Amino acid sequence: MSAKVGEDFEDGKWPFGFEGTPEDVPVPSGNTVVQISKMLSRADEQVGEYSFGGQAKALPAAPGLVVDGVGSIPVPLTTERAQKLISVCEQSPSGHNLDTNTEKNVRPTQARFENMAWQSGIEKLTHSIADRLGYQCITLQSKLYKLLVSGEQGHFVKNLGIKKEDDTIVTLVIQLPSSYEGGDLVIWRGGEGKFRHDSGKIDGTATFLPHYTVHYPDAEHTVEKITKGYRFALVYSLCLPETMRHRKKTYDVPLSEDLASAISMMDPEDDSFALLLSHEYISKNIEKMDIEALKGIDSVRVHALEEANTLVPAAKKLKLFLVRLAQQIYVKQVPRVDNKHWESMCWYDINGACLGQVEQSTMVLNFLNPALETLSQIWARHEVNRTEKYGAIHIEYAAYAIVAWPAAQHEDKALAFMPIDVVVDTVYARKPIDAATLRNLLNDIGTRLDEGRKYFNRDDLSVKSFCLICEMLLDARDSELVKMFFTDTSSKFGSLEPPIPVFSPPFGRLKNWASLVPVITKILRTFDWKDYGEDLLHRFGSWNKYDIKVYDHEESRMRMALQIVDGLDNGAAQDALLRMIFQMAEALDKEDIRLFRDVGLLLKWISRSSEKTVIDKVSTILNQIDPSRLGSVIEKSLPFWADIEKVEELAAIATKRMQWLTDQIESMDKPFSWEMPHASFPDNNKVEIFLRGPDATMKVTKKVQKFKSFQDANNYAAKWIREEQVNASFETEASSTNADAVVTITKTRKYFNECQHKLQAYKTELNQLKEQCGGDTNGGDRKRIRLE
């Protein structure tokens, strides 16, 4: 706990809206929210959840279950194995007033698990359930009660039973991977089916992964009719250790039901609240495990809130988010200089999916305080960094919190406080969107981005939001909005009156731009180019030849423009974009073109044009590329060769490459020889001559290279094993002869084998070029090359 927390907040302003002295005990605003805070104080004394479940991530998919008289039990159950399993059961009737089940019991010794990971997984699962039930630091005992096989027709249930424990605190149902239809487990309360567990059928994981359900031992429950396949489940009793029986909790009025009643009574005065979590967490665990990553009292409180939210009417439901709150404090150790504070929020949905970051948050949170802690107690445990450098101290406080507000207010709350992606997503969900709604959205986002940034420092839109806004532009069918979105007004901010709408970022700054191409193409095909075209062209920005290298060749504005052009019909939009593309092309050098991933598409559209200047420029650049390096250019061009071959200057690259391939094949298509004619050995000319000659071995003696000692020779030999062997392959070994150190060089077949591999590749490529590009590949009167 930080002893300096009081000094850090001596002005009485604490993170995200807390105010007061270190010893103050904050209370939330709103009568109902106060009641919710008080109810959550019961969480460490009373279990809040009546029933819960999900994917049993701690368990292996295959339990290694073996039953005497049946053998190994595969999952999902086959019909043959299911029937055999049923046949070894001892029948006993049981049931309830909705269905009649037929249960069959066997002795405990008839079932065992051979997968050693099963029992350790059960222990991990039991531990997480205990935490969620409020039994922190207590190891619950898990005792197998029965195995259930539910088949078609749905009313019969066969089970392998163990006497149910009288001291059971909850029942754990583990459904093994099962392929079936119907058969949901429904937990009843007050005569109503309150909880429905589909065990992975909806998300398609039921067949592949185990799932679990927890409910009170006396809870009324049913398994609905199974219409196809078999449902295979294990039922465990979870019990307190004998020495802990006095810790058993009561469940007369579950916390979640009280919370549900309070949530249902929330009014506008109680529009939101936040629950600061007590423990520390890392984002990787949140994203991987969602709220299942929460520990101890945090887990009990949050799951109680989540369960309560499932019980309230749809009109009263809350939106729940997991948020990492962080406040940075920058303290300059200079008199009369105020400390700087700024806050950020990283938002996650309740399933752990990251929704984005708000770097400079202005949100004031209405914090619950179920433990009635002081401000210093709340924040002292959340200091995560304190460093001193260059006469200043940087301090960071960070904690996770649950932020909740009525679902009916979500759009307004998201616009005010959440990442812009969430705002756009929320409005897009109301599709189709009319022009007035979209105009308001663009203005509202612009206002949000401008808060505290003096206009000129706006954040860029993400590609995802860009796409969704473009889709909404298509819905709205308003060309004025299209122009507004593609018009950069940043240079006019000083003379414009708010609200200033959000506008498209420059395309050159966008990563993963490929997803924009289809929607921008739709816009160009839908709206009249003269209404917005010049503004859209400016979004491609100024061009210079180095831009093509941005983002590892993936984010080139030229590629984006080419792909848009390729999706258009003839018209003003296509003509304008092509003029821009050709200007870009004239700025390229030979390496730019060789590495350009859409070079084939570029040559296609140059071939279709009547721009003699750009044809001459690009063909000249292509002619400068060594034919040995033209392979990738031609490979990318072949899909468009029907257009390219019409322009002789551009098609010449194929003839040039084919002649080079013919020459390579002629020089390489020879019987095995130790000669390596292009070998390079810069250390010693005599060794290089040997490598190019017919001999297989050579001794490097003092006449060739003088070594000071055996170790010197050994180092020399090792060096040439480590170094790249250029157009050669050999091994080296040091030895000593008559006290003279020598190195023996022995050629290997590796170089020849690599040449043979290249030879086959060259023949294949030449055949492909002959087939697709035509032309004489045999050099006129030259000897014909065998291409088999």
Rosetta blueprint (number, residue, H / E / L):
1 M L
2 S L
3 A L
4 K L
5 V H
6 G H
7 E H
8 D H
9 F L
10 E L
11 D L
12 G L
13 K E
14 W L
15 P H
16 F H
17 G H
18 F L
19 E E
20 G L
21 T L
22 P L
23 E L
24 D L
25 V L
26 P L
27 V L
28 P L
29 S L
30 G L
31 N H
32 T H
33 V H
34 V H
35 Q H
36 I H
37 S H
38 K H
39 M H
40 L H
41 S L
42 R L
43 A L
44 D L
45 E L
46 Q L
47 V L
48 G L
49 E L
50 Y L
51 S E
52 F E
53 G E
54 G E
55 Q E
56 A L
57 K L
58 A L
59 L L
60 P L
61 A L
62 A L
63 P L
64 G L
65 L E
66 V E
67 V E
68 D L
69 G L
70 V L
71 G E
72 S E
73 I L
74 P L
75 V L
76 P L
77 L L
78 T L
79 T H
80 E H
81 R H
82 A H
83 Q H
84 K H
85 L H
86 I H
87 S H
88 V L
89 C L
90 E E
91 Q E
92 S E
93 P E
94 S E
95 G E
96 H L
97 N L
98 L L
99 D L
100 T E
101 N E
102 T E
103 E E
104 K E
105 N E
106 V L
107 R L
108 P H
109 T H
110 Q H
111 A E
112 R E
113 F E
114 E L
115 N L
116 M H
117 A H
118 W H
119 Q H
120 S H
121 G H
122 I H
123 E H
124 K H
125 L H
126 T H
127 H H
128 S H
129 I H
130 A H
131 D H
132 R H
133 L H
134 G L
135 Y L
136 Q L
137 C L
138 I L
139 T L
140 L L
141 Q E
142 S E
143 K E
144 L E
145 Y E
146 K E
147 L E
148 L E
149 V E
150 S E
151 G L
152 E L
153 Q L
154 G L
155 H L
156 F L
157 V E
158 K E
159 N E
160 L E
161 G E
162 I L
163 K L
164 K L
165 E L
166 D L
167 D L
168 T E
169 I E
170 V E
171 T E
172 L E
173 V E
174 I E
175 Q E
176 L L
177 P L
178 S L
179 S L
180 Y E
181 E E
182 G E
183 G L
184 D L
185 L E
186 V E
187 I E
188 W E
189 R E
190 G L
191 G L
192 E E
193 G E
194 K E
195 F E
196 R E
197 H E
198 D L
199 S L
200 G L
201 K L
202 I L
203 D L
204 G L
205 T L
206 A L
207 T L
208 F L
209 L L
210 P L
211 H E
212 Y E
213 T E
214 V E
215 H E
216 Y L
217 P L
218 D L
219 A L
220 E E
221 H E
222 T E
223 V E
224 E L
225 K L
226 I E
227 T E
228 K E
229 G E
230 Y L
231 R E
232 F E
233 A E
234 L E
235 V E
236 Y E
237 S E
238 L E
239 C E
240 L L
241 P L
242 E H
243 T H
244 M H
245 R H
246 H H
247 R H
248 K L
249 K L
250 T L
251 Y L
252 D L
253 V L
254 P L
255 L H
256 S H
257 E H
258 D H
259 L H
260 A H
261 S H
262 A H
263 I H
264 S H
265 M L
266 M L
267 D L
268 P H
269 E H
270 D H
271 D L
272 S L
273 F E
274 A E
275 L E
276 L E
277 L L
278 S L
279 H L
280 E L
281 Y L
282 I L
283 S H
284 K H
285 N H
286 I H
287 E H
288 K H
289 M H
290 D H
291 I H
292 E H
293 A H
294 L L
295 K L
296 G H
297 I H
298 D H
299 S H
300 V H
301 R H
302 V H
303 H H
304 A H
305 L H
306 E H
307 E H
308 A H
309 N H
310 T H
311 L H
312 V L
313 P L
314 A H
315 A H
316 K H
317 K L
318 L E
319 K E
320 L E
321 F E
322 L E
323 V E
324 R E
325 L E
326 A E
327 Q E
328 Q E
329 I E
330 Y E
331 V E
332 K E
333 Q L
334 V L
335 P L
336 R L
337 V L
338 D L
339 N L
340 K E
341 H E
342 W E
343 E E
344 S E
345 M E
346 C E
347 W E
348 Y E
349 D E
350 I L
351 N L
352 G L
353 A L
354 C E
355 L E
356 G E
357 Q E
358 V E
359 E L
360 Q L
361 S L
362 T L
363 M L
364 V L
365 L L
366 N L
367 F E
368 L L
369 N L
370 P L
371 A L
372 L L
373 E L
374 T L
375 L H
376 S H
377 Q H
378 I H
379 W H
380 A H
381 R L
382 H L
383 E E
384 V E
385 N E
386 R E
387 T E
388 E E
389 K E
390 Y L
391 G L
392 A E
393 I E
394 H E
395 I E
396 E E
397 Y E
398 A E
399 A E
400 Y E
401 A E
402 I E
403 V E
404 A E
405 W E
406 P E
407 A H
408 A H
409 Q H
410 H H
411 E H
412 D H
413 K H
414 A H
415 L H
416 A H
417 F H
418 M L
419 P L
420 I H
421 D H
422 V H
423 V H
424 V H
425 D H
426 T H
427 V H
428 Y H
429 A L
430 R L
431 K L
432 P L
433 I L
434 D L
435 A H
436 A H
437 T H
438 L H
439 R H
440 N H
441 L H
442 L H
443 N H
444 D H
445 I H
446 G H
447 T H
448 R H
449 L H
450 D H
451 E L
452 G L
453 R L
454 K L
455 Y L
456 F L
457 N L
458 R L
459 D L
460 D L
461 L L
462 S L
463 V H
464 K H
465 S H
466 F H
467 C H
468 L H
469 I H
470 C H
471 E H
472 M H
473 L H
474 L H
475 D H
476 A H
477 R L
478 D L
479 S H
480 E H
481 L H
482 V H
483 K H
484 M H
485 F H
486 F H
487 T L
488 D L
489 T L
490 S H
491 S H
492 K H
493 F H
494 G H
495 S H
496 L L
497 E L
498 P L
499 P L
500 I L
501 P L
502 V L
503 F L
504 S L
505 P L
506 P L
507 F H
508 G H
509 R H
510 L L
511 K L
512 N L
513 W H
514 A H
515 S H
516 L H
517 V H
518 P H
519 V H
520 I H
521 T H
522 K H
523 I H
524 L H
525 R H
526 T H
527 F L
528 D L
529 W H
530 K H
531 D H
532 Y L
533 G H
534 E H
535 D H
536 L H
537 L H
538 H H
539 R H
540 F L
541 G L
542 S L
543 W L
544 N L
545 K H
546 Y H
547 D H
548 I H
549 K H
550 V L
551 Y L
552 D L
553 H L
554 E L
555 E L
556 S L
557 R H
558 M H
559 R H
560 M H
561 A H
562 L H
563 Q H
564 I H
565 V H
566 D H
567 G L
568 L L
569 D L
570 N L
571 G L
572 A H
573 A H
574 Q H
575 D H
576 A H
577 L H
578 L H
579 R H
580 M H
581 I H
582 F H
583 Q H
584 M H
585 A H
586 E L
587 A L
588 L L
589 D L
590 K H
591 E H
592 D H
593 I H
594 R H
595 L H
596 F L
597 R L
598 D L
599 V H
600 G H
601 L H
602 L H
603 L H
604 K H
605 W H
606 I H
607 S H
608 R H
609 S L
610 S L
611 E L
612 K H
613 T H
614 V H
615 I H
616 D H
617 K H
618 V H
619 S H
620 T H
621 I H
622 L H
623 N H
624 Q H
625 I L
626 D L
627 P H
628 S H
629 R H
630 L L
631 G H
632 S H
633 V H
634 I H
635 E H
636 K H
637 S H
638 L H
639 P H
640 F H
641 W H
642 A H
643 D H
644 I H
645 E L
646 K L
647 V L
648 E H
649 E H
650 L H
651 A H
652 A H
653 I H
654 A H
655 T H
656 K H
657 R H
658 M H
659 Q H
660 W H
661 L H
662 T H
663 D H
664 Q H
665 I H
666 E H
667 S H
668 M H
669 D L
670 K L
671 P L
672 F L
673 S L
674 W L
675 E L
676 M L
677 P L
678 H L
679 A L
680 S E
681 F L
682 P L
683 D L
684 N L
685 N H
686 K H
687 V H
688 E H
689 I H
690 F H
691 L H
692 R H
693 G L
694 P L
695 D L
696 A L
697 T E
698 M E
699 K E
700 V E
701 T L
702 K L
703 K L
704 V L
705 Q L
706 K L
707 F L
708 K L
709 S L
710 F H
711 Q H
712 D H
713 A H
714 N H
715 N H
716 Y H
717 A H
718 A H
719 K H
720 W H
721 I H
722 R H
723 E L
724 E L
725 Q L
726 V E
727 N L
728 A L
729 S L
730 F E
731 E E
732 T E
733 E E
734 A E
735 S E
736 S E
737 T E
738 N L
739 A L
740 D E
741 A E
742 V E
743 V E
744 T E
745 I E
746 T E
747 K E
748 T L
749 R L
750 K H
751 Y H
752 F H
753 N H
754 E H
755 C H
756 Q H
757 H H
758 K H
759 L H
760 Q H
761 A H
762 Y H
763 K H
764 T H
765 E H
766 L H
767 N H
768 Q H
769 L H
770 K H
771 E H
772 Q H
773 C H
774 G L
775 G L
776 D L
777 T L
778 N L
779 G L
780 G L
781 D L
782 R L
783 K L
784 R L
785 I L
786 R L
787 L L
788 E L
